[in-house]
Every structure is written in structure tokens, then in C-alpha cells.
């Protein structure tokens, strides 16, 4: 039978996560991963009191991770192992500075939470991410219908991804005024757009995809001239669902609000590629497509970031 968590250990974890959130400014998603890493270690270690910490715990945990398997039944990737180990290293350093632990845990004890040099190099090595070719993206785009307003919106979503490689979280929070069709650019102001790390990003349209520009221009014209949307309204409004007496609900126009999640965009992209009988790529694949086109001899790397998507 699994041991119950120690109340004092749970309080320590919560204080550590508060530190990581407010002092280190980690996102909620990153905090969830760190909490999972702490819990993994705690369960493996039999819920022992952190006050009894010993470097043998770190060495044993690393050996355990080398043999561990993920939810798919495959061994943990080196990058996943590295992320778990890194959390434990940060936790140990933080713990060594807390009242009641300074005489028991040294900062240097955290060094035992490290991968071998070979595993560290493998974890850091970038791998080629699945991404469509420009011809695949064009084919999927060309086959998307654009008869109804909803189809026009969905095609414009695909167009913006092709033109900019924008992150899906930012895309769903765009307003009409963030698009400059004359300058062919998108302004991602972190006060209004959900950019990564809250950075301002000015993205310019990639060359070579005039059909996407036309679809986006047509969609914005519809919003402004027919739907009477203003600059502060969402570029991609959510589908409105109206109740009916027969079937319960039906699609009826748009709500004057953005999507609440990124799932509709993922569905639009997946459906478009499937209709073209291609692999089901996700929205993030467009970023890798843009990078692979701009730098065909270089593998895309998550460590290399730019505020402007390269044009080709």
C-alpha cells in the first residue's frame, strides 16, 4: 500500500512552487511539470522526510529514471529525464537555504542531481520536428472550402499560420487591429496577446504565399463590412451555439469573443491536412516549417528563438 504524503513535505513543496512562480516567474504549465517531478521523487523515495536528505537519494533516483518508462511503455527520453533532474536540483538548492535545513543540506548536494555528460549532451541535442513542406501546406490550404463565413474564418486561421508561424495561444487572442495588411505584419502586444514569456513580437508575412494573404484580406473585409466588427474585436471569433427545440443546439454565426481554448484551431488544422490526405500536423508545425524553409541545412532547435519569423 502506497504511503500517504507527509504534511510537512507537502508544505515544503508548496512553498518551493510559490518561490518558483513569484520569484522565478515560471508559468502554471511549468509549475505543473515541476510538481509532477517532486511527486515522482517523493513516491520513489517512500515519502521520507526531506530533513533526512542524503546524496544517496539523488544517485538512486537518477538510476531509477534511467530504467523508468513513460505512459507509452517506452523508456523516458533524455530530455524528460533532464527536466525531472533539473527540478530536483533546483529544489535541493532552495531547500539548503531554508531555516532548519541549512545545517543538514549543503548547496553542493544538488550537484548529485545531474545526468552523465553523454546523457546531458543527448538531452540537449535538437531533433527534427515533424513539419509539412510548403507544397503540403499549400495543398491543404487550397482544398479548404470558403463558401460560408465559418469556412472563411477557418481558412483565414490556416492562412495566418502559414504566413507567420504564430503560436496558437497568441493566434486565438489576436484582435483585428493587430493585423496590418499594408505592411504585411502582425503586432503581438503582450498586454493584449498571449505571447510566450510576455514578450512583444512583431511578425512579418512570409513571401511566396499570396493565396493566404488573399484569404486573410477577404476574411477581415467580411468582419468589417458585413459583420460590422471593429478594430478591438477578435480576429477569429468563436462559433455561436444556439438552442433549438428539435436537436437541442445548432451552429448560428459567431460570438463576439475569441475562443476560450486553442483546441478549435488544432481541429481546423488537423481537418485540413486530413482532407488533403496528408499527415495530421498540428499548429506548432508551421513554426518548424518556416524555420526549415529559411534554414534548410539546419535542424530546428527549441533553444533558438526569434521575434520575427524568417521570410523565404
N, C-alpha and C positions, 0 to 999 in steps of 0.2 A: 504493500500500500504506500502510495506517494506521501512524503512528509508534507505537512502544512507549512506555508511560509512563516518565517519569524516576523513578528510585528516590527521589531526594531530594524530588521533588514529591509522591510518594505518602506519604512520611513526614510531610511538612507537612500534607497533607490529614488524615491520621490524628490528628496532634496537635491540629489545629483541631477535629475532631469530638469528640475527648476533652474538649476545653475546653467545647464546646457541650453535651456530655452531663453533665459533672460540675459545671461552674461555672454554666452557664445552665440546666441541668436539662431539656433537651429530651428528648422521648420517642424511642424507637427508630424509630418511624414518621417523625417529623420529621427525624431524622438521615439516614434513607434518602433523603428528598427533597433534603436539603442535599448529600449525597454525589453524587446524580444531577446537581444543578446544577453542582457543581465539575467533575465529569467532562465535562459538556456544554461548559463553558467551555474546559477543557483540550484537548479534541478540536478544537474550533473554532479554538483558538489554535495548533494544530500542536505541542502538548506543549512549548512554550517554557519555559525556566527562569523560575520566578517571580522570581528575583533581577533579571531584566531588565525587570520590570514597567514599563509606560508607560501614561499615561492614554488613549492612543490605543487600547489594548486594550479598555478599558471602553467607549469610544464605538463602536468597531467591533462589539463583542459586542452592545450594545444594538440597533444597526442590524440585526444578523443575526437577533436574536429577533423583530424587527418583521416579518421576512419568513419566519420559520420556521413549520413546520407540525407538528402533533402526529401521533400514531399513526393517527388517523382521517382524516388528509389535510387537515384544516381548520386554519386559522391558530391559533396559540396564543392562548388567551384572555388578556385583560389581567391577570387575577388570577394566572394561571400565570406569565406574564412577570414580574410584580411579585415573585412569590415567588423566582424564579430570580435576579433582580437583587438582591433583598434579601440572599440568601445570599452573593453575590459582594461586596456592600458590607460585610457583617459579616466576611467572610474578609480583605478588604483592610485593614480597621481592625485586626484581630487581627495580620495579617502585619506591619503597620507598627510593632508593639510587640515584635516578636521580634528576638532577637540576630542580627545580620548583615543585617537588613533596615531598621533604623531610619534609616540614612543613605541608603537607596535609595528607600524608600516613605514618603510622608507620610500622616498620617491624613486630610487633606483630599482625597487622591486618591480615597478611597472615594466622595466626592460625585459622581463621574462615573458611578457605578453607580446611576442614578436614571432613572425614567420622566419623560416630559414631564408637565406639570401636568394636561393633559387626560387622558392615559392613566392617570395616578395616580388621578384622580377616577373614571374609568370602572372601574378595578380595584377601588376601594373600594366602589363602588355595589352595593348588595344587589339581588339578583334574586329573584323569587318562586320558591320551591322547589316542585316537584310534591308535592302532598299530597291525600289523599282528603277528601271532605266528611264531615261527621258521619253523614249518611244512607248514604253509600257504606260507611263503616266498619261501621255497624250492620247493613247488609245482608250484608256479607261475614261478619260475626260470627254473625248469625242462621242462615246457611246452613251453618256449620261443624257437623259431627256431634259428638256427645258420648256415644256408646254405650260405647266401650271406654276403659280407663284412659289409653291413649295419646292418644285423641281428646280426652278430658277435659283432659289436660295441654296439648295444642296449643291448645285453646280458651282455657284459662287464660292461656297466653302472649299470645294476641291480646288478651285482656281487660286484662291489665296494661298493655300498650302503649296501649290506648285510654284507660285510666283515668289514666295517669301520663305517657306520652310518654317513659318512661325510656330511656336509651341502651342499645343492645343489649348492649354489653360489660358493663354493670352488671347487666342483667337476667339473664344466664346465670350470674352469680356470686351471686345472691340466695340467702339461706337462709330457711327458714320463719319464723324469729323476726324477720326484717326487715319482715314484713307485720303491720300492726296493723289487723284488720278492724273493731274497735270505733271507733278513731279515724280509720279510713279513710286510712291513711298508709303510706308506705314509707320506712324509715330506711336510707340508704345510707352506712354507716360505711366510710371509705376503707381501714381496716385489714382489712376483710373483703370489701368490694365494690369492683369495678374502676371507680371513678368517674374522670371526666376531671380531670386535674391533681391527683388525690388529695384532692379536696375532700369534706367531709361535706355531704350533700344530704338534706333532709327534704322528701319529696314527698307531697302530699295528693291523694286521688282527685278527679277532675273530676266535677262533677254532671251529671245527665242521662243516665246510662248504667247503670241498675240491673241490667240483664241481665248486664253484665260483672262487676259485684260479686257477683252470684249464682254465676256460673261460677267465679270465683276462690274463693269461700267453699266451694263444692262440692268443688273440687279439693283444697283444704287439708284438708277433712274426710276425704277419701279417704286422703290421705297419713298423717294422724294416726290415724285409726280403723281403717283396713283394712291399709295398708302398714306401720303402726306406725313411722312416721318421727318423729324428734324435732326440737326447735327448731333444732338445728345442722345438720340435713340439708338438702340443696339443695332449693329450691322447685321447680325444674324439673330432675329427674334425667334423665340420658342414657338413651336406649333401649339395652337389653341385647341383645347379639347372641350367640346360642348355636349351636355347631356341630351339624350333623346328618349322618347317614350318606348321605342321598339328595341333597339340594340343596346341601350344604356349610354354609350358615348360615341361621338364621331369627331373627326378632324374638321376644324372650321377656322380657317385663316390663321392669324398669328396673334400671340400675346405681345404686348409692347414691353417685353422684358427679355433679357438674354436667357440662354439655357442655364439650368441650375447645376449641371454637371457636364463633363466632356464626353459622356457616353454617346449622345446623338451624333457627334462628329465622327467618333470611331465607327459607328454603324454606317454612316454615309460613305466613308472611305472604303470600308470593307465591302459594302454592297457594290460600289463602283468597280472595284477590281474583280470581284466575283462575276459580275455581269460581263466583263471583258475576258472571262476565263483565265484569269491570272492569279498569282498567289495573293492571299489576303494580307496586304500590308496595312500597317497602322499609320496614324497621322504623323508620328515621330519619324517615320521612314523618309518623309520628304526632306528632313534636315540632312539626313545621310545622303540622299540623292543629290542635293545641292552641293554638298562638300565633295562627293565623289566626282561630280562633273567639273568642279572648279579645280580639284587636285586629283586627277585620275591615277597618279602613281603613288598616292599616299592613302593609307587606311584612315578612316575617320576615327578620331580619338575624342573621348569624353573630356579629356583634360585641355583640349584646345578649343577655346570659346571665342566668339567674335560677336560684336554688337551689330554687324552688318553682314547679311548673308551674301557670300561672293556671287558675282554675276558671271555668266558664261557667254 
